[in-house]
Amino acid sequence: MSSCAKILGKIVFWKPTGNPRAVAFFTAAQQRQINRLQNQQTILVTGGAGYIGSQTVVELLNAGYDVTVFDNFCNSQPEVLARVARISGKLPTLVQGDIGDSALVSQLLATHRPRAVVNFAAESHVDRSIHGPGEFIQTNIVGTFNLLESVRGYWQQLPQAMDCRGAEPLAMTDKVTKDS
C-alpha cells in the first residue's frame, strides 16, 4: 500500500521497502504506471497451442486472466486456439514466433507487459530427438535460456514496486511423496 504527499512542489508516492529506514519514492506518473501494471492480469503462455499449454490457457481464461499465446506451431496447429475460444468463451491473443528469437520475445514482453510467463515451448517427440538432437538443443536449452534472459531483462526494467525479487513463492516443498 502506498501513500502520497507533496514534497518540493511535486506529488510523490511512497511505499515501505522492508527496511524501516528506507522508503521508495515515486512520482505521480510512475505511480500511475505501477497501478496500471499491478491491475494488469496478462499471462504469457509460450507453447500455448500445444496440448498442455492449451489446457492451461483455457483455465487461465476461465479464471479471468488475459492470455497471450506465443507459439511457433511446430507441435500444434493454430486451430487449437479456436477450440480454446469455444470452450472458454474468450479468444486469447496470439503471437506466432519462436522462443529462440530474443528480439521478438523482448518486443512481445514490452508490448503485452505480462504479469507472469508460463513456458510450455519445447520439442517433445522422442523419435525426433534421436534423429535430430540439434532441434531439441536449440529449443529446449538455447531457446529456454533466451526466453529466461529476455524475461529477466523485462523484469529488471519494471518499477521497483513491481519487482518480484524477494517475494515469497506461492508454494514450495522440498519433499516428494508417493502421492505427489
Sequence and secondary structure as in RCSB ss.txt:
>XXXX:A:sequence
MSSCAKILGKIVFWKPTGNPRAVAFFTAAQQRQINRLQNQQTILVTGGAGYIGSQTVVELLNAGYDVTVFDNFCN
SQPEVLARVARISGKLPTLVQGDIGDSALVSQLLATHRPRAVVNFAAESHVDRSIHGPGEFIQTNIVGTFNLLES
VRGYWQQLPQAMDCRGAEPLAMTDKVTKDS
>XXXX:A:secstr
  EEEEETTEEEEEEE SSTT EEEEEHHHHHHHHHHHH  EEEEETTTSHHHHHHHHHHHHTT EEEEEE  SS
S THHHHHHHHHHS   EEEE  TT HHHHHHHHHHH  SEEEE      HHHHHH HHHHIIIIIIIHHHHHHH
HHHHHHTS GGG  TT   S   S   TT 
